[in-house]
Amino acid sequence: MLYEQLTKLIKKSGKSINQIERELGYPRNTLTTYKRSNPSTKRLNEIAEYFDVSVDYLLGRQDKPKHKEDLSEEESELIGAFRMEREDMTPDEQVKFNEAVKDLMKYAKERLNDDSIWKK
């Protein structure tokens, strides 16, 4: 799905794929490799930012190119990573994964108050 969305955006831009790769600072044929493999979360966010679309749009999870939420780059990266990890899971596995992530966030928040962890 990613490559199909990229193809649409590239065509709409009126630029060549090679020109876009140069502007992004990517080696030649980088975007073409996404026919067969997924980019890193960092690259996914860079591409979304370049085309001014959401990561969800690139991944085909959203019909509209822009998501109205005002997320920081760090939040967007975390959401992108979360979604990529869940991609090949069954619905039951996704429910379990969501609960595990929620538990990890609670644990991480609790650790913020323990200064002994952060002192080195």
Backbone torsions as a table, in degrees:
resi	resn	phi	psi	omega
1	MET	NA	-38.9	-178.6
2	LEU	-56.8	-48.1	-176.2
3	TYR	-64.4	-36.1	178.0
4	GLU	-63.3	-42.6	178.9
5	GLN	-66.0	-41.4	177.6
6	LEU	-59.7	-43.6	-179.6
7	THR	-59.6	-43.5	178.3
8	LYS	-61.7	-46.1	-177.4
9	LEU	-66.7	-38.5	178.9
10	ILE	-64.1	-45.9	179.5
11	LYS	-61.2	-44.7	-179.7
12	LYS	-62.7	-33.2	-178.5
13	SER	-71.0	-23.5	-177.7
14	GLY	77.7	9.2	179.9
15	LYS	-106.4	163.7	175.3
16	SER	-83.2	158.6	177.7
17	ILE	-61.6	-37.7	179.4
18	ASN	-66.0	-37.7	179.1
19	GLN	-65.3	-42.8	179.5
20	ILE	-64.8	-42.7	177.3
21	GLU	-59.3	-42.0	178.3
22	ARG	-62.8	-44.6	-178.8
23	GLU	-64.0	-32.8	177.7
24	LEU	-82.2	-11.9	-178.6
25	GLY	78.9	25.4	-179.0
26	TYR	-97.5	149.9	173.4
27	PRO	-61.7	155.6	178.6
28	ARG	-57.0	140.0	178.5
29	ASN	73.9	9.8	178.1
30	THR	-60.7	-49.8	-176.9
31	LEU	-65.0	-32.9	178.8
32	THR	-65.1	-30.9	-179.9
33	THR	-65.1	-16.9	-178.6
34	TYR	-77.8	3.8	168.2
35	LYS	-68.5	-34.2	-172.9
36	ARG	-112.6	-18.7	-176.0
37	SER	-141.5	163.3	179.3
38	ASN	-94.8	145.3	176.3
39	PRO	-76.7	169.1	173.2
40	SER	-67.5	163.2	177.4
41	THR	-59.3	-40.4	179.4
42	LYS	-59.4	-47.4	179.8
43	ARG	-65.8	-40.4	179.1
44	LEU	-58.0	-43.9	178.4
45	ASN	-67.2	-38.4	178.0
46	GLU	-63.1	-42.6	-179.9
47	ILE	-66.6	-43.8	178.6
48	ALA	-59.9	-43.8	179.9
49	GLU	-64.9	-41.9	-179.8
50	TYR	-57.5	-46.3	-177.6
51	PHE	-88.2	-1.5	-178.7
52	ASP	57.3	49.5	176.3
53	VAL	-131.0	168.5	177.3
54	SER	-84.0	158.7	175.0
55	VAL	-61.6	-39.6	178.0
56	ASP	-58.6	-38.3	177.8
57	TYR	-64.6	-45.2	178.7
58	LEU	-58.5	-37.9	-177.5
59	LEU	-85.2	0.8	177.4
60	GLY	78.3	17.9	-179.2
61	ARG	-95.1	-3.8	-177.6
62	GLN	-142.5	136.2	-178.9
63	ASP	-79.6	-32.8	-178.6
64	LYS	-89.1	137.3	-175.7
65	PRO	-62.6	-30.1	-175.1
66	LYS	-116.9	137.2	176.4
67	HIS	-99.1	134.3	-173.1
68	LYS	-72.8	-19.2	-178.6
69	GLU	-61.3	143.9	178.7
70	ASP	-99.9	87.3	-177.7
71	LEU	-101.7	146.4	173.4
72	SER	-73.1	165.9	178.4
73	GLU	-60.7	-40.1	-180.0
74	GLU	-64.3	-42.9	178.7
75	GLU	-64.2	-41.4	179.0
76	SER	-63.3	-40.5	177.8
77	GLU	-63.6	-42.7	179.2
78	LEU	-63.4	-42.9	179.4
79	ILE	-65.2	-42.4	178.0
80	GLY	-60.7	-43.9	178.7
81	ALA	-64.0	-44.0	178.7
82	PHE	-57.3	-47.4	-177.2
83	ARG	-68.8	-36.9	178.8
84	MET	-67.4	-37.2	179.0
85	GLU	-66.0	-33.0	-177.5
86	ARG	-83.0	-13.6	-168.7
87	GLU	-50.0	-45.1	-174.5
88	ASP	-99.7	16.4	-177.9
89	MET	-90.6	151.7	172.9
90	THR	-73.0	161.9	177.2
91	PRO	-55.0	-38.7	179.2
92	ASP	-65.9	-42.2	177.9
93	GLU	-64.4	-36.8	178.8
94	GLN	-63.0	-40.8	178.4
95	VAL	-61.9	-45.8	179.0
96	LYS	-63.5	-43.3	179.3
97	PHE	-60.8	-45.1	178.9
98	ASN	-57.9	-44.9	180.0
99	GLU	-64.5	-40.8	179.0
100	ALA	-63.8	-41.0	179.2
101	VAL	-65.7	-41.9	177.2
102	LYS	-59.6	-43.9	178.4
103	ASP	-62.7	-40.8	178.9
104	LEU	-64.2	-38.1	178.7
105	MET	-65.8	-40.6	177.4
106	LYS	-62.7	-44.7	179.7
107	TYR	-61.2	-44.5	179.9
108	ALA	-63.1	-41.3	179.8
109	LYS	-63.9	-40.6	178.1
110	GLU	-62.0	-37.3	-178.3
111	ARG	-69.9	-20.6	-180.0
112	LEU	-58.7	-31.7	-177.4
113	ASN	-84.6	-6.8	-179.6
114	ASP	-95.1	93.7	-175.2
115	ASP	-63.1	-24.5	-179.1
116	SER	-64.5	-25.2	179.3
117	ILE	-71.1	-34.9	-171.5
118	TRP	-94.9	-11.2	179.0
119	LYS	-85.8	134.0	180.0
120	LYS	-133.4	NA	NA
